[in-house]
């Protein structure tokens, strides 16, 4: 019998996912790659099904090499349109500040130092769009005054997923969080159009624009 044709146990799948978590922390996988490989691991039935999961990855127990990339601590826009994307490195905390501006913060190719990162969004009269891959555990909260805070797409976080906490403080601003499916286009406008056409917001808050109760006599 082929040594890779054995049936996997739940414990073996859990071990593979734990290894993937370590590779994410060490910066070998992006959030999107981690999410995709965890999905494959959860659906694997035979040892051979795990080959794509382990592709190009060393033993997770190897000592991590020091990362040469600095952490992405601040994204700031003042009367501008700023796009941050690519292999960003998130620490435990980072901040996006938008004043009379638009920010696109694409985290699909980001890596994280730990298994949880908090992104604080401060928005004054503008728009901030945050893009995260499906399968990541995303917790969106905060306060908007005369604005909108919306969470779009499918909430399909997988067991053992990394967690991104997004905390919003907005005034006359709109903050949208987009859960992007695997294989989505690079163009952010196309991503938004596709998600809007197929999903209602997972959750939404409109502050300062709530319906008033009917008058009493």
WOWO-V327840 format. One line per field, one symbol per residue. ss: DSSP state (H for helix, E for strand, L for the rest). phi: phi as a letter, one per 40 degrees, with the letter a starting at -180 (. if undefined). psi: psi as a letter, one per 20 degrees, with the letter a starting at -180 (. if undefined). A space follows every 50 residues. Layout:
BEGIN
ss->???
phi->???
psi->???
END
This chain:
BEGIN
ss->LLLLLLELLHHHHHHHHHHHHHHHHLLLLLHHHHHHHHHHHHHLLEHHHH HHHHLLLLLLLLLLLLLLLLLLLEEEEELLEEEELLLLEELLEEEEEEEL LEEEEELLLLEELLLEEEEEEEEEEEEEEEEEELLLEEEEEEEEELEEEE EELLLLLLLLLLEEEEEEEEEEEEEEEEEELLLLLLLHHHHHHHHHHHLL EEEEEEELLLLLLLLLL
phi->.dcbccccccccccccccccccccccgcbcdccdccccccccccbbdccc dcccdgbcdccccccdcccccccbbbbbfabbbbagccbcccaabbbbbf abbbbcbcbcbbcbcabbbcbbbbfibbbbbbcdgccbbbahbbbfabbb bbgccbcbdgccbbcbbbbbbfbbbbbbccccgcccccccdccccccbac dcaabbcgbccccccbc
psi->ppijjqpqrhhhghhghhghghhghijhqrgggggghgggghiphqhhii ghhipjpapiiqppqppipqqnhpoppolropppaamqopbhqrppppok rpponojhjqrqhajpqpopoopomapppppqqqipopoprappolaqoq oqapnlqqpjqqpopoppoqolrpopppopqqjqrhphghggggghhiqr phqqpopjkqpqqqqq.
END
